[in-house]
Amino acid sequence: MSTRPEENAEPVFRTVEWSDPRWERDGLRQITAKSPALAQRVDLTLHVPEAARAVGAEGVPVVILLHGVYGSHWAWALKGGAHATNARLQREEGLPPFVLAMPSDGLWGDGSGYVAHRTQDFERWIVNEVPALVQQTVPAVTAASSWFIAGLSMGGFGALRLGAKYPERFRAIAGHSSITELEQLKPFVIESTGSFSALEGDRSVLDTMLRNRGRLPAIRFDCGTADPLLEANRALHDGLTRAGVSHVYEEFSGGHEWPYWETHLVDTLRFFAAEERRAT
């Protein structure tokens, strides 16, 4: 059985290195730390917008963005321009000063699934250690900060499942072109998934959401009409609808590709902004 994040509420990192502000550009910050959950070094890219760098800023909200298979911490920024989208929406539409936290998945094989494995807990890395690293390196992120989580493909599975499994940690959750069952990951990875958690709640987004119905955060997900995961996303939508679980589901033209995710990250950030305003 994997270690639950609550059992290590304050992770102690043996080493933490982050980029020198003199060389940071466009609000992007790089962090490498030794993860207790994984017993190895891990990477995290942050987008710290101007408002979150201001003297005296505190309680700024944070969005964790999870990448898909084959990717890493830099993908959302350098393939999807997430930091530019975040800055533009804050400037043009007055969105909250979201800090974007974009971690690697732990770099197991082609993709860790963001679940606990037999000897490494990729779930705990995301749910427990990423927030700790962000608070350690961004003074404006405090105990009063709201947390949101979103992802694409494998990252959509991670965001929707982890957000549903730990609903007290996230104000809202979102997925783009999401894997909805862990079995759907197998065609994408060449390594055996035999070391992955076998717990039912770790293998199905719908099952995890139904187990925690009544206390879930706000939910949004979308999928492209040319995406091979379209039917899986429709099935998740139908299952939640039949169960009476409130959520937003949308379909748009496009496939399983970065132009789609770059475009529709806008919808997720607007959704998160509405939830942040509603809470305040």
ABEGO torsion letter per residue (X at the ends): XBBBAAABABBBBABBBBBBAAABBGGBBBBBBBBAAAGBBBBBBBBBBAAAABBGBBGBBBBBBBBBBGBBAAAAAAAAGAAAAAAAAAAAAGBBBBBBBBBBAGGBEAEAGGBBBAABBAAAAAAAAAAAAAAAABAABBAABBBBBBBBEAAAAAAAAAAAABAAABABBBBBGBBABAAAAAAABABBAAABBABAAAABAAAAAAAABGABBBBBBBBBAABAAAAAAAAAAAAAAAAGBBBBBBBBBEBBBAAAAAAAAAAAAAAAAAAAAAAX
